[in-house]
Amino acid sequence: MTTNPPSSHTDDLVAVTGATGKTGRRVLAQLAARGTAARPLSRRSSTPFDLEDETTWADALRGATSLYLVVPFPLADPVGTFGRLATRAAELGVRRQVLLSARGIGQPGMELFTAIESAVTEVGTATTRLRPTWFAQNFTEDVFEPAIRRGVLRLPAGDLRDPFIDAGDIAEVAAATLTSDAFEGQAIELSGPRVLSFRDAATIIAASGGVPVTYEEVDADIYRRELIADGYREEDAEVILGVLDLLRDGRSAHLASGVQDVLGRPPRDFAAYVTDAAATGAWRRSAAA
Ligand SMILES: NC(=O)c1ccc[n+]([C@@H]2O[C@H](COP(=O)([O-])OP(=O)(O)OC[C@H]3O[C@@H](n4cnc5c(N)ncnc54)[C@H](OP(=O)(O)O)[C@@H]3O)[C@@H](O)[C@H]2O)c1
């Protein structure tokens, strides 16, 4: 398998959407470390880019050779938007597109991402789809973070177990695929190295993260109320509950080889992520905020 393929074009300019998000920030750091020129794109970037405003697209994409695509939610028309964006990028000379997708493409409940993948690949540019499991960073930068701060992770998770992946690994794979022709047309399944329950995750955070946290199984109504109290809109809470419901039969409890295949090394363990997060004061800093 390929190991860290070098950039095959010295004139690469990688446009990175979702540039302020969990993976985009890390993709930019990976590209900088490789010496590859990159253009951050989001509604807050110096080159303004709004998926909901097509008049911003041409300036954002012009001159780019590769494009990292992140699908934020909510969007009015995600499938149409990403089909049109991929088409516009190809017209403007982007020759490689890497889409951050998700695990479970083609399965019931995954119709939206399945359709987005199709809309992007149908454009005909060299496309790579990255299909990760849940991100470890959901515990520090996203939905589970407030619960960790409170000291009790309450979820209607059932038998859900998942090999949480470090967003840094996704970013390193993305950087490799954005700068090489070797992965064109591929759908790369990505996971961490170990299947964990949420109870396991809480135990690891308590042991290695320096914060006392336990796991408690609750029903969907209690979790919905908790999400809304944490500031989520009702429709966003329903999306999160929908994902938990989809996976609570344990269907995600298996590993994928993408990180090893692309990078030639195993993915980072959840405990290493927790140790690093604790070292940077992630949960402590949030508690003080
Ligand atoms: N979290 C998980 O466990 C997980 C697992 C598998 C797949 N995924 C998928 O990963 C994707 C999210 O990736 P991520 O976590 O790296 O991103 P993220 O942290 O959710 O950040 C979203 C990014 O999108 C930008 N954005 C939002 N609305 C925008 C708009 N209208 N126009 C342009 N940019 C916009 C935001 O920047 P501004 O606010 O600056 O515009 C931000 O940079 C989702 O599609 C999700 O389904 C997530």
The ligand as a Tripos MOL2 file, in Angstrom:
@<TRIPOS>MOLECULE
LIG
   48    52     1     0     0
SMALL
NO_CHARGES

@<TRIPOS>ATOM
      1 N1        -18.3350   14.6500   13.8370 N.am      1 LIG1
      2 C1        -18.3200   13.3930   13.4600 C.2       1 LIG1
      3 O1        -18.1670   12.4740   14.2700 O.2       1 LIG1
      4 C2        -18.4600   13.0400   11.9980 C.ar      1 LIG1
      5 C3        -18.3300   11.7040   11.5830 C.ar      1 LIG1
      6 C4        -18.4320   11.4110   10.2180 C.ar      1 LIG1
      7 C5        -18.6790   12.4270    9.2990 C.ar      1 LIG1
      8 N2        -18.8220   13.7260    9.7590 N.ar      1 LIG1
      9 C6        -19.1030   14.7820    8.7950 C.3       1 LIG1
     10 O2        -18.0830   15.7650    8.8520 O.3       1 LIG1
     11 C7        -18.6400   16.9930    8.3940 C.3       1 LIG1
     12 C8        -18.2180   18.1150    9.3180 C.3       1 LIG1
     13 O3        -16.8170   18.2500    9.2270 O.3       1 LIG1
     14 P1        -15.9930   18.9870   10.3600 P.3       1 LIG1
     15 O4        -16.3440   18.3520   11.6690 O.co2     1 LIG1
     16 O5        -14.5800   19.0400    9.9190 O.co2     1 LIG1
     17 O6        -16.5970   20.4520   10.3130 O.3       1 LIG1
     18 P2        -17.2300   21.2770   11.5140 P.3       1 LIG1
     19 O7        -16.3000   21.2650   12.6850 O.co2     1 LIG1
     20 O8        -18.6420   20.7830   11.7130 O.co2     1 LIG1
     21 O9        -17.2420   22.7330   10.9140 O.3       1 LIG1
     22 C9        -18.0960   23.1080    9.8410 C.3       1 LIG1
     23 C10       -17.3230   24.0180    8.9130 C.3       1 LIG1
     24 O10       -18.1720   24.4220    7.8360 O.3       1 LIG1
     25 C11       -18.1330   25.8560    7.7100 C.3       1 LIG1
     26 N3        -19.4400   26.3000    7.2550 N.ar      1 LIG1
     27 C12       -20.6300   26.2030    7.9000 C.ar      1 LIG1
     28 N4        -21.6160   26.7120    7.1370 N.ar      1 LIG1
     29 C13       -21.0380   27.1610    6.0020 C.ar      1 LIG1
     30 C14       -21.5180   27.7960    4.8270 C.ar      1 LIG1
     31 N5        -22.8250   28.0970    4.6690 N.pl3     1 LIG1
     32 N6        -20.6480   28.1030    3.8340 N.ar      1 LIG1
     33 C15       -19.3390   27.8200    3.9860 C.ar      1 LIG1
     34 N7        -18.8000   27.2100    5.0680 N.ar      1 LIG1
     35 C16       -19.6480   26.8900    6.0710 C.ar      1 LIG1
     36 C17       -17.7790   26.3630    9.1080 C.3       1 LIG1
     37 O11       -17.0780   27.5730    9.0450 O.3       1 LIG1
     38 P3        -17.6980   29.0240    9.2200 P.3       1 LIG1
     39 O12       -18.6390   28.9700   10.3670 O.co2     1 LIG1
     40 O13       -16.4690   29.8410    9.4570 O.co2     1 LIG1
     41 O14       -18.3720   29.3400    7.9100 O.co2     1 LIG1
     42 C18       -16.8070   25.2780    9.5850 C.3       1 LIG1
     43 O15       -15.5090   25.5550    9.1060 O.3       1 LIG1
     44 C19       -20.1640   16.8150    8.3460 C.3       1 LIG1
     45 O16       -20.5540   16.6350    7.0180 O.3       1 LIG1
     46 C20       -20.3670   15.5530    9.1550 C.3       1 LIG1
     47 O17       -21.5150   14.8570    8.7780 O.3       1 LIG1
     48 C21       -18.6990   14.0580   11.0610 C.ar      1 LIG1
@<TRIPOS>BOND
     1     1     2 1
     2     2     3 2
     3     2     4 1
     4     4     5 ar
     5     4    48 ar
     6     5     6 ar
     7     6     7 ar
     8     7     8 ar
     9     8     9 1
    10     8    48 ar
    11     9    10 1
    12     9    46 1
    13    10    11 1
    14    11    12 1
    15    11    44 1
    16    12    13 1
    17    13    14 1
    18    14    15 2
    19    14    16 1
    20    14    17 1
    21    17    18 1
    22    18    19 2
    23    18    20 1
    24    18    21 1
    25    21    22 1
    26    22    23 1
    27    23    24 1
    28    23    42 1
    29    24    25 1
    30    25    26 1
    31    25    36 1
    32    26    27 ar
    33    26    35 ar
    34    27    28 ar
    35    28    29 ar
    36    29    30 ar
    37    29    35 ar
    38    30    31 1
    39    30    32 ar
    40    32    33 ar
    41    33    34 ar
    42    34    35 ar
    43    36    37 1
    44    36    42 1
    45    37    38 1
    46    38    39 2
    47    38    40 1
    48    38    41 1
    49    42    43 1
    50    44    45 1
    51    44    46 1
    52    46    47 1
@<TRIPOS>SUBSTRUCTURE
     1 LIG1         1 GROUP 0 **** ****
